């Protein structure tokens, strides 16, 4: 299915999370989005498991990614 207006189309969740961690760090990310897997012994693996099971958390992460990296790019 084509999703030309979706700024996350073709970007895997692992890349989204990795880039946010590289940009903000775990501590800052946890302060912006209150998720335990960001606060207590954070890892990409445990965070991905949580985000895949909890749509509300995934949506917050995706919105932060869009506002951080895609806000000024043409859609």
PQR file of N, CA, C, O and H, with PARSE charges and radii, in Angstrom:
ATOM      1  N   UNK A   1       0.847  -1.175   0.000 -0.4000 1.5000
ATOM      2  CA  UNK A   1       0.000   0.000   0.000 -0.0000 2.0000
ATOM      3  C   UNK A   1       0.895   1.241   0.000  0.5500 1.7000
ATOM      4  O   UNK A   1       1.795   1.358   0.832 -0.5500 1.4000
ATOM      5  N   UNK A   2       0.657   2.138  -0.904 -0.4000 1.5000
ATOM      6  CA  UNK A   2       1.406   3.390  -0.987 -0.0000 2.0000
ATOM      7  C   UNK A   2       0.963   4.338   0.117  0.5500 1.7000
ATOM      8  O   UNK A   2      -0.227   4.442   0.415 -0.5500 1.4000
ATOM      9  H   UNK A   2      -0.073   2.043  -1.581  0.4000 1.0000
ATOM     10  N   UNK A   3       1.916   5.024   0.718 -0.4000 1.5000
ATOM     11  CA  UNK A   3       1.624   6.000   1.760 -0.0000 2.0000
ATOM     12  C   UNK A   3       2.481   7.245   1.535  0.5500 1.7000
ATOM     13  O   UNK A   3       3.339   7.563   2.358 -0.5500 1.4000
ATOM     14  H   UNK A   3       2.883   4.940   0.476  0.4000 1.0000
ATOM     15  N   UNK A   4       2.255   7.946   0.430 -0.4000 1.5000
ATOM     16  CA  UNK A   4       3.145   9.063   0.096 -0.0000 2.0000
ATOM     17  C   UNK A   4       3.126  10.216   1.095  0.5500 1.7000
ATOM     18  O   UNK A   4       4.100  10.966   1.167 -0.5500 1.4000
ATOM     19  H   UNK A   4       1.558   7.687  -0.239  0.4000 1.0000
ATOM     20  N   UNK A   5       2.065  10.383   1.861 -0.4000 1.5000
ATOM     21  CA  UNK A   5       1.995  11.492   2.812 -0.0000 2.0000
ATOM     22  C   UNK A   5       2.418  11.101   4.222  0.5500 1.7000
ATOM     23  O   UNK A   5       2.431  11.946   5.118 -0.5500 1.4000
ATOM     24  H   UNK A   5       1.275   9.773   1.803  0.4000 1.0000
ATOM     25  N   UNK A   6       2.759   9.850   4.429 -0.4000 1.5000
ATOM     26  CA  UNK A   6       3.210   9.375   5.728 -0.0000 2.0000
ATOM     27  C   UNK A   6       4.720   9.610   5.838  0.5500 1.7000
ATOM     28  O   UNK A   6       5.492   8.959   5.135 -0.5500 1.4000
ATOM     29  H   UNK A   6       2.749   9.164   3.701  0.4000 1.0000
ATOM     30  N   UNK A   7       5.155  10.532   6.712 -0.4000 1.5000
ATOM     31  CA  UNK A   7       6.585  10.832   6.806 -0.0000 2.0000
ATOM     32  C   UNK A   7       7.419   9.677   7.361  0.5500 1.7000
ATOM     33  O   UNK A   7       8.646   9.700   7.260 -0.5500 1.4000
ATOM     34  H   UNK A   7       4.528  11.061   7.284  0.4000 1.0000
ATOM     35  N   UNK A   8       6.772   8.672   7.945 -0.4000 1.5000
ATOM     36  CA  UNK A   8       7.498   7.516   8.470 -0.0000 2.0000
ATOM     37  C   UNK A   8       7.465   6.310   7.538  0.5500 1.7000
ATOM     38  O   UNK A   8       8.008   5.254   7.863 -0.5500 1.4000
ATOM     39  H   UNK A   8       5.776   8.653   8.028  0.4000 1.0000
ATOM     40  N   UNK A   9       6.833   6.466   6.387 -0.4000 1.5000
ATOM     41  CA  UNK A   9       6.730   5.353   5.444 -0.0000 2.0000
ATOM     42  C   UNK A   9       8.123   4.861   5.058  0.5500 1.7000
ATOM     43  O   UNK A   9       8.963   5.633   4.595 -0.5500 1.4000
ATOM     44  H   UNK A   9       6.392   7.324   6.122  0.4000 1.0000
ATOM     45  N   UNK A  10       8.349   3.577   5.254 -0.4000 1.5000
ATOM     46  CA  UNK A  10       9.624   2.970   4.880 -0.0000 2.0000
ATOM     47  C   UNK A  10      10.703   3.078   5.941  0.5500 1.7000
ATOM     48  O   UNK A  10      11.817   2.600   5.727 -0.5500 1.4000
ATOM     49  H   UNK A  10       7.666   2.950   5.629  0.4000 1.0000
ATOM     50  N   UNK A  11      10.406   3.694   7.083 -0.4000 1.5000
ATOM     51  CA  UNK A  11      11.393   3.816   8.154 -0.0000 2.0000
ATOM     52  C   UNK A  11      11.019   2.832   9.264  0.5500 1.7000
ATOM     53  O   UNK A  11       9.994   3.009   9.923 -0.5500 1.4000
ATOM     54  H   UNK A  11       9.501   4.082   7.257  0.4000 1.0000
ATOM     55  N   UNK A  12      11.828   1.811   9.476 -0.4000 1.5000
ATOM     56  CA  UNK A  12      11.523   0.826  10.516 -0.0000 2.0000
ATOM     57  C   UNK A  12      11.554   1.448  11.913  0.5500 1.7000
ATOM     58  O   UNK A  12      12.287   2.406  12.160 -0.5500 1.4000
ATOM     59  H   UNK A  12      12.661   1.667   8.941  0.4000 1.0000
ATOM     60  N   UNK A  13      10.750   0.892  12.822 -0.4000 1.5000
ATOM     61  CA  UNK A  13      10.686   1.382  14.190 -0.0000 2.0000
ATOM     62  C   UNK A  13      12.063   1.356  14.854  0.5500 1.7000
ATOM     63  O   UNK A  13      12.387   2.247  15.640 -0.5500 1.4000
ATOM     64  H   UNK A  13      10.155   0.114  12.621  0.4000 1.0000
ATOM     65  N   UNK A  14      12.862   0.359  14.548 -0.4000 1.5000
ATOM     66  CA  UNK A  14      14.206   0.268  15.138 -0.0000 2.0000
ATOM     67  C   UNK A  14      15.055   1.480  14.753  0.5500 1.7000
ATOM     68  O   UNK A  14      15.805   1.996  15.581 -0.5500 1.4000
ATOM     69  H   UNK A  14      12.600  -0.364  13.910  0.4000 1.0000
ATOM     70  N   UNK A  15      14.944   1.935  13.517 -0.4000 1.5000
ATOM     71  CA  UNK A  15      15.690   3.117  13.057 -0.0000 2.0000
ATOM     72  C   UNK A  15      15.164   4.362  13.761  0.5500 1.7000
ATOM     73  O   UNK A  15      15.946   5.201  14.208 -0.5500 1.4000
ATOM     74  H   UNK A  15      14.334   1.517  12.844  0.4000 1.0000
ATOM     75  N   UNK A  16      13.848   4.486  13.860 -0.4000 1.5000
ATOM     76  CA  UNK A  16      13.233   5.624  14.546 -0.0000 2.0000
ATOM     77  C   UNK A  16      13.773   5.717  15.971  0.5500 1.7000
ATOM     78  O   UNK A  16      14.228   6.778  16.399 -0.5500 1.4000
ATOM     79  H   UNK A  16      13.212   3.805  13.497  0.4000 1.0000
ATOM     80  N   UNK A  17      13.721   4.613  16.700 -0.4000 1.5000
ATOM     81  CA  UNK A  17      14.163   4.600  18.091 -0.0000 2.0000
ATOM     82  C   UNK A  17      15.662   4.851  18.200  0.5500 1.7000
ATOM     83  O   UNK A  17      16.095   5.626  19.054 -0.5500 1.4000
ATOM     84  H   UNK A  17      13.351   3.752  16.352  0.4000 1.0000
ATOM     85  N   UNK A  18      16.451   4.217  17.359 -0.4000 1.5000
ATOM     86  CA  UNK A  18      17.908   4.382  17.396 -0.0000 2.0000
ATOM     87  C   UNK A  18      18.307   5.837  17.152  0.5500 1.7000
ATOM     88  O   UNK A  18      19.169   6.372  17.849 -0.5500 1.4000
ATOM     89  H   UNK A  18      16.099   3.588  16.666  0.4000 1.0000
ATOM     90  N   UNK A  19      17.686   6.470  16.173 -0.4000 1.5000
ATOM     91  CA  UNK A  19      18.017   7.862  15.878 -0.0000 2.0000
ATOM     92  C   UNK A  19      17.599   8.794  17.010  0.5500 1.7000
ATOM     93  O   UNK A  19      18.304   9.759  17.306 -0.5500 1.4000
ATOM     94  H   UNK A  19      16.986   6.036  15.607  0.4000 1.0000
ATOM     95  N   UNK A  20      16.470   8.518  17.641 -0.4000 1.5000
ATOM     96  CA  UNK A  20      16.051   9.333  18.782 -0.0000 2.0000
ATOM     97  C   UNK A  20      17.014   9.174  19.957  0.5500 1.7000
ATOM     98  O   UNK A  20      17.350  10.154  20.623 -0.5500 1.4000
ATOM     99  H   UNK A  20      15.898   7.734  17.400  0.4000 1.0000
ATOM    100  N   UNK A  21      17.452   7.957  20.208 -0.4000 1.5000
ATOM    101  CA  UNK A  21      18.400   7.716  21.303 -0.0000 2.0000
ATOM    102  C   UNK A  21      19.727   8.413  21.008  0.5500 1.7000
ATOM    103  O   UNK A  21      20.326   9.012  21.902 -0.5500 1.4000
ATOM    104  H   UNK A  21      17.179   7.162  19.667  0.4000 1.0000
ATOM    105  N   UNK A  22      20.186   8.336  19.766 -0.4000 1.5000
ATOM    106  CA  UNK A  22      21.438   9.002  19.402 -0.0000 2.0000
ATOM    107  C   UNK A  22      21.312  10.517  19.528  0.5500 1.7000
ATOM    108  O   UNK A  22      22.270  11.186  19.915 -0.5500 1.4000
ATOM    109  H   UNK A  22      19.700   7.849  19.040  0.4000 1.0000
ATOM    110  N   UNK A  23      20.162  11.053  19.212 -0.4000 1.5000
ATOM    111  CA  UNK A  23      19.939  12.497  19.248 -0.0000 2.0000
ATOM    112  C   UNK A  23      19.734  13.016  20.672  0.5500 1.7000
ATOM    113  O   UNK A  23      20.349  14.008  21.066 -0.5500 1.4000
ATOM    114  H   UNK A  23      19.383  10.510  18.898  0.4000 1.0000
ATOM    115  N   UNK A  24      18.870  12.347  21.448 -0.4000 1.5000
ATOM    116  CA  UNK A  24      18.501  12.828  22.776 -0.0000 2.0000
ATOM    117  C   UNK A  24      19.231  12.133  23.924  0.5500 1.7000
ATOM    118  O   UNK A  24      19.489  12.747  24.960 -0.5500 1.4000
ATOM    119  H   UNK A  24      18.370  11.542  21.128  0.4000 1.0000
ATOM    120  N   UNK A  25      19.560  10.865  23.744 -0.4000 1.5000
ATOM    121  CA  UNK A  25      20.055  10.052  24.854 -0.0000 2.0000
ATOM    122  C   UNK A  25      18.872   9.481  25.621  0.5500 1.7000
ATOM    123  O   UNK A  25      17.763  10.010  25.552 -0.5500 1.4000
ATOM    124  H   UNK A  25      19.350  10.366  22.903  0.4000 1.0000
ATOM    125  N   UNK A  26      19.112   8.400  26.352 -0.4000 1.5000
ATOM    126  CA  UNK A  26      18.026   7.720  27.068 -0.0000 2.0000
ATOM    127  C   UNK A  26      17.385   8.609  28.122  0.5500 1.7000
ATOM    128  O   UNK A  26      16.162   8.632  28.254 -0.5500 1.4000
ATOM    129  H   UNK A  26      20.013   7.970  26.409  0.4000 1.0000
ATOM    130  N   UNK A  27      18.205   9.345  28.877 -0.4000 1.5000
ATOM    131  CA  UNK A  27      17.672  10.150  29.973 -0.0000 2.0000
ATOM    132  C   UNK A  27      16.725  11.235  29.465  0.5500 1.7000
ATOM    133  O   UNK A  27      15.636  11.417  30.010 -0.5500 1.4000
ATOM    134  H   UNK A  27      19.200   9.326  28.770  0.4000 1.0000
ATOM    135  N   UNK A  28      17.130  11.941  28.439 -0.4000 1.5000
ATOM    136  CA  UNK A  28      16.284  12.995  27.880 -0.0000 2.0000
ATOM    137  C   UNK A  28      15.037  12.402  27.220  0.5500 1.7000
ATOM    138  O   UNK A  28      13.943  12.957  27.322 -0.5500 1.4000
ATOM    139  H   UNK A  28      18.015  11.793  27.996  0.4000 1.0000
ATOM    140  N   UNK A  29      15.221  11.282  26.553 -0.4000 1.5000
ATOM    141  CA  UNK A  29      14.083  10.618  25.916 -0.0000 2.0000
ATOM    142  C   UNK A  29      13.057  10.195  26.971  0.5500 1.7000
ATOM    143  O   UNK A  29      11.853  10.350  26.772 -0.5500 1.4000
ATOM    144  H   UNK A  29      16.110  10.831  26.470  0.4000 1.0000
ATOM    145  N   UNK A  30      13.542   9.662  28.087 -0.4000 1.5000
ATOM    146  CA  UNK A  30      12.650   9.235  29.175 -0.0000 2.0000
ATOM    147  C   UNK A  30      11.934  10.418  29.811  0.5500 1.7000
ATOM    148  O   UNK A  30      10.804  10.277  30.280 -0.5500 1.4000
ATOM    149  H   UNK A  30      14.520   9.535  28.249  0.4000 1.0000
ATOM    150  N   UNK A  31      12.572  11.574  29.834 -0.4000 1.5000
ATOM    151  CA  UNK A  31      11.906  12.741  30.412 -0.0000 2.0000
ATOM    152  C   UNK A  31      10.829  13.292  29.478  0.5500 1.7000
ATOM    153  O   UNK A  31       9.875  13.923  29.934 -0.5500 1.4000
ATOM    154  H   UNK A  31      13.490  11.689  29.454  0.4000 1.0000
ATOM    155  N   UNK A  32      10.977  13.056  28.184 -0.4000 1.5000
ATOM    156  CA  UNK A  32       9.982  13.530  27.220 -0.0000 2.0000
ATOM    157  C   UNK A  32       8.827  12.558  27.043  0.5500 1.7000
ATOM    158  O   UNK A  32       7.688  12.964  26.812 -0.5500 1.4000
ATOM    159  H   UNK A  32      11.752  12.544  27.814  0.4000 1.0000
ATOM    160  N   UNK A  33       9.132  11.267  27.155 -0.4000 1.5000
ATOM    161  CA  UNK A  33       8.112  10.230  27.018 -0.0000 2.0000
ATOM    162  C   UNK A  33       8.275   9.271  28.196  0.5500 1.7000
ATOM    163  O   UNK A  33       9.269   8.551  28.286 -0.5500 1.4000
ATOM    164  H   UNK A  33      10.057  10.937  27.343  0.4000 1.0000
ATOM    165  N   UNK A  34       7.300   9.268  29.089 -0.4000 1.5000
ATOM    166  CA  UNK A  34       7.392   8.477  30.319 -0.0000 2.0000
ATOM    167  C   UNK A  34       7.129   7.000  30.055  0.5500 1.7000
ATOM    168  O   UNK A  34       6.003   6.515  30.160 -0.5500 1.4000
ATOM    169  H   UNK A  34       6.493   9.853  29.015  0.4000 1.0000
ATOM    170  N   UNK A  35       8.196   6.310  29.712 -0.4000 1.5000
ATOM    171  CA  UNK A  35       8.127   4.872  29.455 -0.0000 2.0000
ATOM    172  C   UNK A  35       9.219   4.208  30.294  0.5500 1.7000
ATOM    173  O   UNK A  35      10.386   4.593  30.217 -0.5500 1.4000
ATOM    174  H   UNK A  35       9.111   6.703  29.626  0.4000 1.0000
ATOM    175  N   UNK A  36       8.841   3.221  31.086 -0.4000 1.5000
ATOM    176  CA  UNK A  36       9.810   2.570  31.976 -0.0000 2.0000
ATOM    177  C   UNK A  36      10.994   1.968  31.240  0.5500 1.7000
ATOM    178  O   UNK A  36      12.109   1.982  31.760 -0.5500 1.4000
ATOM    179  H   UNK A  36       7.894   2.909  31.149  0.4000 1.0000
ATOM    180  N   UNK A  37      10.779   1.442  30.048 -0.4000 1.5000
ATOM    181  CA  UNK A  37      11.894   0.830  29.326 -0.0000 2.0000
ATOM    182  C   UNK A  37      12.904   1.876  28.847  0.5500 1.7000
ATOM    183  O   UNK A  37      13.998   1.520  28.409 -0.5500 1.4000
ATOM    184  H   UNK A  37       9.873   1.431  29.626  0.4000 1.0000
ATOM    185  N   UNK A  38      12.549   3.154  28.927 -0.4000 1.5000
ATOM    186  CA  UNK A  38      13.495   4.231  28.636 -0.0000 2.0000
ATOM    187  C   UNK A  38      14.250   4.639  29.900  0.5500 1.7000
ATOM    188  O   UNK A  38      15.333   5.219  29.821 -0.5500 1.4000
ATOM    189  H   UNK A  38      11.661   3.443  29.284  0.4000 1.0000
ATOM    190  N   UNK A  39      13.669   4.331  31.079 -0.4000 1.5000
ATOM    191  CA  UNK A  39      14.233   4.784  32.351 -0.0000 2.0000
ATOM    192  C   UNK A  39      15.072   3.718  33.042  0.5500 1.7000
ATOM    193  O   UNK A  39      16.176   4.003  33.507 -0.5500 1.4000
ATOM    194  H   UNK A  39      12.790   3.859  31.143  0.4000 1.0000
ATOM    195  N   UNK A  40      14.566   2.507  33.113 -0.4000 1.5000
ATOM    196  CA  UNK A  40      15.204   1.431  33.876 -0.0000 2.0000
ATOM    197  C   UNK A  40      15.958   0.484  32.959  0.5500 1.7000
ATOM    198  O   UNK A  40      15.350  -0.265  32.195 -0.5500 1.4000
ATOM    199  H   UNK A  40      13.669   2.275  32.736  0.4000 1.0000
ATOM    200  N   UNK A  41      17.266   0.516  33.034 -0.4000 1.5000
ATOM    201  CA  UNK A  41      18.123  -0.321  32.201 -0.0000 2.0000
ATOM    202  C   UNK A  41      17.681  -0.285  30.737  0.5500 1.7000
ATOM    203  O   UNK A  41      17.318  -1.313  30.166 -0.5500 1.4000
ATOM    204  H   UNK A  41      17.760   1.124  33.656  0.4000 1.0000
ATOM    205  N   UNK A  42      17.713   0.892  30.144 -0.4000 1.5000
ATOM    206  CA  UNK A  42      17.211   1.032  28.776 -0.0000 2.0000
ATOM    207  C   UNK A  42      18.048   0.285  27.741  0.5500 1.7000
ATOM    208  O   UNK A  42      19.274   0.220  27.830 -0.5500 1.4000
ATOM    209  H   UNK A  42      18.008   1.728  30.608  0.4000 1.0000
ATOM    210  N   UNK A  43      17.356  -0.269  26.769 -0.4000 1.5000
ATOM    211  CA  UNK A  43      18.012  -0.902  25.620 -0.0000 2.0000
ATOM    212  C   UNK A  43      17.073  -0.802  24.431  0.5500 1.7000
ATOM    213  O   UNK A  43      15.858  -0.676  24.586 -0.5500 1.4000
ATOM    214  H   UNK A  43      16.360  -0.217  26.697  0.4000 1.0000
ATOM    215  N   UNK A  44      17.647  -0.858  23.263 -0.4000 1.5000
ATOM    216  CA  UNK A  44      16.843  -0.819  22.044 -0.0000 2.0000
ATOM    217  C   UNK A  44      15.906  -2.022  22.031  0.5500 1.7000
ATOM    218  O   UNK A  44      14.722  -1.889  21.721 -0.5500 1.4000
ATOM    219  H   UNK A  44      18.634  -0.960  23.138  0.4000 1.0000
ATOM    220  N   UNK A  45      16.432  -3.190  22.366 -0.4000 1.5000
ATOM    221  CA  UNK A  45      15.647  -4.426  22.319 -0.0000 2.0000
ATOM    222  C   UNK A  45      14.416  -4.377  23.229  0.5500 1.7000
ATOM    223  O   UNK A  45      13.306  -4.665  22.782 -0.5500 1.4000
ATOM    224  H   UNK A  45      17.393  -3.299  22.618  0.4000 1.0000
ATOM    225  N   UNK A  46      14.606  -4.015  24.499 -0.4000 1.5000
ATOM    226  CA  UNK A  46      13.468  -4.002  25.423 -0.0000 2.0000
ATOM    227  C   UNK A  46      12.480  -2.902  25.046  0.5500 1.7000
ATOM    228  O   UNK A  46      11.271  -3.076  25.192 -0.5500 1.4000
ATOM    229  H   UNK A  46      15.508  -3.781  24.862  0.4000 1.0000
ATOM    230  N   UNK A  47      12.983  -1.788  24.571 -0.4000 1.5000
ATOM    231  CA  UNK A  47      12.096  -0.693  24.171 -0.0000 2.0000
ATOM    232  C   UNK A  47      11.286  -1.063  22.941  0.5500 1.7000
ATOM    233  O   UNK A  47      10.102  -0.738  22.862 -0.5500 1.4000
ATOM    234  H   UNK A  47      13.966  -1.646  24.453  0.4000 1.0000
ATOM    235  N   UNK A  48      11.903  -1.733  21.984 -0.4000 1.5000
ATOM    236  CA  UNK A  48      11.167  -2.161  20.791 -0.0000 2.0000
ATOM    237  C   UNK A  48      10.046  -3.125  21.151  0.5500 1.7000
ATOM    238  O   UNK A  48       8.943  -3.021  20.613 -0.5500 1.4000
ATOM    239  H   UNK A  48      12.865  -1.996  22.048  0.4000 1.0000
ATOM    240  N   UNK A  49      10.312  -4.059  22.051 -0.4000 1.5000
ATOM    241  CA  UNK A  49       9.273  -5.002  22.488 -0.0000 2.0000
ATOM    242  C   UNK A  49       8.092  -4.250  23.072  0.5500 1.7000
ATOM    243  O   UNK A  49       6.940  -4.537  22.749 -0.5500 1.4000
ATOM    244  H   UNK A  49      11.208  -4.144  22.488  0.4000 1.0000
ATOM    245  N   UNK A  50       8.383  -3.282  23.936 -0.4000 1.5000
ATOM    246  CA  UNK A  50       7.317  -2.509  24.567 -0.0000 2.0000
ATOM    247  C   UNK A  50       6.545  -1.690  23.531  0.5500 1.7000
ATOM    248  O   UNK A  50       5.314  -1.680  23.543 -0.5500 1.4000
ATOM    249  H   UNK A  50       9.319  -3.048  24.199  0.4000 1.0000
ATOM    250  N   UNK A  51       7.254  -1.012  22.643 -0.4000 1.5000
ATOM    251  CA  UNK A  51       6.600  -0.151  21.657 -0.0000 2.0000
ATOM    252  C   UNK A  51       5.734  -0.943  20.684  0.5500 1.7000
ATOM    253  O   UNK A  51       4.700  -0.451  20.230 -0.5500 1.4000
ATOM    254  H   UNK A  51       8.254  -1.020  22.633  0.4000 1.0000
ATOM    255  N   UNK A  52       6.146  -2.152  20.365 -0.4000 1.5000
ATOM    256  CA  UNK A  52       5.355  -2.978  19.443 -0.0000 2.0000
ATOM    257  C   UNK A  52       4.068  -3.478  20.087  0.5500 1.7000
ATOM    258  O   UNK A  52       3.103  -3.788  19.388 -0.5500 1.4000
ATOM    259  H   UNK A  52       6.986  -2.551  20.733  0.4000 1.0000
ATOM    260  N   UNK A  53       4.049  -3.557  21.417 -0.4000 1.5000
ATOM    261  CA  UNK A  53       2.861  -4.037  22.124 -0.0000 2.0000
ATOM    262  C   UNK A  53       1.938  -2.907  22.571  0.5500 1.7000
ATOM    263  O   UNK A  53       0.773  -3.148  22.887 -0.5500 1.4000
ATOM    264  H   UNK A  53       4.833  -3.306  21.984  0.4000 1.0000
ATOM    265  N   UNK A  54       2.444  -1.685  22.601 -0.4000 1.5000
ATOM    266  CA  UNK A  54       1.683  -0.557  23.150 -0.0000 2.0000
ATOM    267  C   UNK A  54       1.602   0.576  22.135  0.5500 1.7000
ATOM    268  O   UNK A  54       2.518   1.388  22.006 -0.5500 1.4000
ATOM    269  H   UNK A  54       3.391  -1.489  22.344  0.4000 1.0000
ATOM    270  N   UNK A  55       0.494   0.610  21.426 -0.4000 1.5000
ATOM    271  CA  UNK A  55       0.312   1.587  20.352 -0.0000 2.0000
ATOM    272  C   UNK A  55       0.437   3.023  20.843  0.5500 1.7000
ATOM    273  O   UNK A  55       1.009   3.860  20.144 -0.5500 1.4000
ATOM    274  H   UNK A  55      -0.250  -0.049  21.531  0.4000 1.0000
ATOM    275  N   UNK A  56      -0.089   3.330  22.035 -0.4000 1.5000
ATOM    276  CA  UNK A  56      -0.020   4.697  22.548 -0.0000 2.0000
ATOM    277  C   UNK A  56       1.426   5.165  22.684  0.5500 1.7000
ATOM    278  O   UNK A  56       1.742   6.315  22.375 -0.5500 1.4000
ATOM    279  H   UNK A  56      -0.555   2.650  22.602  0.4000 1.0000
ATOM    280  N   UNK A  57       2.307   4.271  23.148 -0.4000 1.5000
ATOM    281  CA  UNK A  57       3.716   4.621  23.324 -0.0000 2.0000
ATOM    282  C   UNK A  57       4.409   4.767  21.975  0.5500 1.7000
ATOM    283  O   UNK A  57       5.212   5.678  21.774 -0.5500 1.4000
ATOM    284  H   UNK A  57       2.051   3.337  23.398  0.4000 1.0000
ATOM    285  N   UNK A  58       4.092   3.864  21.058 -0.4000 1.5000
ATOM    286  CA  UNK A  58       4.684   3.946  19.719 -0.0000 2.0000
ATOM    287  C   UNK A  58       4.295   5.260  19.043  0.5500 1.7000
ATOM    288  O   UNK A  58       5.127   5.898  18.398 -0.5500 1.4000
ATOM    289  H   UNK A  58       3.440   3.124  21.222  0.4000 1.0000
ATOM    290  N   UNK A  59       3.044   5.659  19.190 -0.4000 1.5000
ATOM    291  CA  UNK A  59       2.590   6.913  18.584 -0.0000 2.0000
ATOM    292  C   UNK A  59       3.347   8.110  19.149  0.5500 1.7000
ATOM    293  O   UNK A  59       3.691   9.028  18.404 -0.5500 1.4000
ATOM    294  H   UNK A  59       2.369   5.141  19.714  0.4000 1.0000
ATOM    295  N   UNK A  60       3.611   8.113  20.456 -0.4000 1.5000
ATOM    296  CA  UNK A  60       4.367   9.211  21.065 -0.0000 2.0000
ATOM    297  C   UNK A  60       5.795   9.247  20.526  0.5500 1.7000
ATOM    298  O   UNK A  60       6.324  10.319  20.235 -0.5500 1.4000
ATOM    299  H   UNK A  60       3.332   7.367  21.061  0.4000 1.0000
ATOM    300  N   UNK A  61       6.409   8.087  20.395 -0.4000 1.5000
ATOM    301  CA  UNK A  61       7.776   8.008  19.863 -0.0000 2.0000
ATOM    302  C   UNK A  61       7.798   8.481  18.415  0.5500 1.7000
ATOM    303  O   UNK A  61       8.682   9.242  18.022 -0.5500 1.4000
ATOM    304  H   UNK A  61       5.979   7.216  20.632  0.4000 1.0000
ATOM    305  N   UNK A  62       6.830   8.036  17.623 -0.4000 1.5000
ATOM    306  CA  UNK A  62       6.775   8.437  16.220 -0.0000 2.0000
ATOM    307  C   UNK A  62       6.543   9.941  16.076  0.5500 1.7000
ATOM    308  O   UNK A  62       7.133  10.577  15.203 -0.5500 1.4000
ATOM    309  H   UNK A  62       6.111   7.418  17.942  0.4000 1.0000
ATOM    310  N   UNK A  63       5.691  10.511  16.922 -0.4000 1.5000
ATOM    311  CA  UNK A  63       5.452  11.954  16.861 -0.0000 2.0000
ATOM    312  C   UNK A  63       6.705  12.741  17.242  0.5500 1.7000
ATOM    313  O   UNK A  63       6.998  13.768  16.630 -0.5500 1.4000
ATOM    314  H   UNK A  63       5.212   9.994  17.632  0.4000 1.0000
ATOM    315  N   UNK A  64       7.434  12.276  18.228 -0.4000 1.5000
ATOM    316  CA  UNK A  64       8.681  12.938  18.606 -0.0000 2.0000
ATOM    317  C   UNK A  64       9.683  12.859  17.455  0.5500 1.7000
ATOM    318  O   UNK A  64      10.379  13.831  17.162 -0.5500 1.4000
ATOM    319  H   UNK A  64       7.196  11.441  18.725  0.4000 1.0000
ATOM    320  N   UNK A  65       9.751  11.714  16.813 -0.4000 1.5000
ATOM    321  CA  UNK A  65      10.663  11.545  15.677 -0.0000 2.0000
ATOM    322  C   UNK A  65      10.297  12.520  14.553  0.5500 1.7000
ATOM    323  O   UNK A  65      11.170  13.178  13.987 -0.5500 1.4000
ATOM    324  H   UNK A  65       9.186  10.924  17.051  0.4000 1.0000
ATOM    325  N   UNK A  66       9.020  12.607  14.240 -0.4000 1.5000
ATOM    326  CA  UNK A  66       8.566  13.509  13.174 -0.0000 2.0000
ATOM    327  C   UNK A  66       8.879  14.955  13.540  0.5500 1.7000
ATOM    328  O   UNK A  66       9.392  15.707  12.712 -0.5500 1.4000
ATOM    329  H   UNK A  66       8.311  12.073  14.700  0.4000 1.0000
ATOM    330  N   UNK A  67       8.576  15.345  14.767 -0.4000 1.5000
ATOM    331  CA  UNK A  67       8.821  16.744  15.153 -0.0000 2.0000
ATOM    332  C   UNK A  67      10.309  17.061  15.232  0.5500 1.7000
ATOM    333  O   UNK A  67      10.710  18.208  15.034 -0.5500 1.4000
ATOM    334  H   UNK A  67       8.159  14.734  15.440  0.4000 1.0000
ATOM    335  N   UNK A  68      11.129  16.054  15.518 -0.4000 1.5000
ATOM    336  CA  UNK A  68      12.568  16.269  15.625 -0.0000 2.0000
ATOM    337  C   UNK A  68      13.261  16.268  14.263  0.5500 1.7000
ATOM    338  O   UNK A  68      14.084  17.140  13.983 -0.5500 1.4000
ATOM    339  H   UNK A  68      10.804  15.122  15.678  0.4000 1.0000
ATOM    340  N   UNK A  69      12.932  15.301  13.426 -0.4000 1.5000
ATOM    341  CA  UNK A  69      13.686  15.107  12.192 -0.0000 2.0000
ATOM    342  C   UNK A  69      12.937  15.463  10.912  0.5500 1.7000
ATOM    343  O   UNK A  69      13.560  15.704   9.879 -0.5500 1.4000
ATOM    344  H   UNK A  69      12.263  14.593  13.653  0.4000 1.0000
ATOM    345  N   UNK A  70      11.619  15.497  10.970 -0.4000 1.5000
ATOM    346  CA  UNK A  70      10.848  15.680   9.737 -0.0000 2.0000
ATOM    347  C   UNK A  70      10.064  16.982   9.678  0.5500 1.7000
ATOM    348  O   UNK A  70       9.413  17.260   8.671 -0.5500 1.4000
ATOM    349  H   UNK A  70      11.112  15.301  11.809  0.4000 1.0000
ATOM    350  N   UNK A  71      10.113  17.782  10.729 -0.4000 1.5000
ATOM    351  CA  UNK A  71       9.272  18.981  10.821 -0.0000 2.0000
ATOM    352  C   UNK A  71       9.498  19.956   9.674  0.5500 1.7000
ATOM    353  O   UNK A  71       8.546  20.580   9.206 -0.5500 1.4000
ATOM    354  H   UNK A  71      10.642  17.557  11.547  0.4000 1.0000
ATOM    355  N   UNK A  72      10.726  20.098   9.217 -0.4000 1.5000
ATOM    356  CA  UNK A  72      11.010  21.090   8.171 -0.0000 2.0000
ATOM    357  C   UNK A  72      11.187  20.484   6.783  0.5500 1.7000
ATOM    358  O   UNK A  72      11.506  21.193   5.829 -0.5500 1.4000
ATOM    359  H   UNK A  72      11.499  19.591   9.598  0.4000 1.0000
ATOM    360  N   UNK A  73      10.982  19.178   6.672 -0.4000 1.5000
ATOM    361  CA  UNK A  73      11.137  18.555   5.356 -0.0000 2.0000
ATOM    362  C   UNK A  73       9.810  18.566   4.615  0.5500 1.7000
ATOM    363  O   UNK A  73       8.754  18.435   5.234 -0.5500 1.4000
ATOM    364  H   UNK A  73      10.722  18.602   7.448  0.4000 1.0000
ATOM    365  N   UNK A  74       9.850  18.720   3.301 -0.4000 1.5000
ATOM    366  CA  UNK A  74       8.601  18.708   2.532 -0.0000 2.0000
ATOM    367  C   UNK A  74       7.963  17.338   2.551  0.5500 1.7000
ATOM    368  O   UNK A  74       8.656  16.322   2.498 -0.5500 1.4000
ATOM    369  H   UNK A  74      10.708  18.826   2.798  0.4000 1.0000
ATOM    370  N   UNK A  75       6.654  17.305   2.627 -0.4000 1.5000
ATOM    371  CA  UNK A  75       5.915  16.027   2.661 -0.0000 2.0000
ATOM    372  C   UNK A  75       5.362  15.730   1.298  0.5500 1.7000
ATOM    373  O   UNK A  75       4.708  14.704   1.108 -0.5500 1.4000
ATOM    374  H   UNK A  75       6.091  18.130   2.671  0.4000 1.0000
TER
END
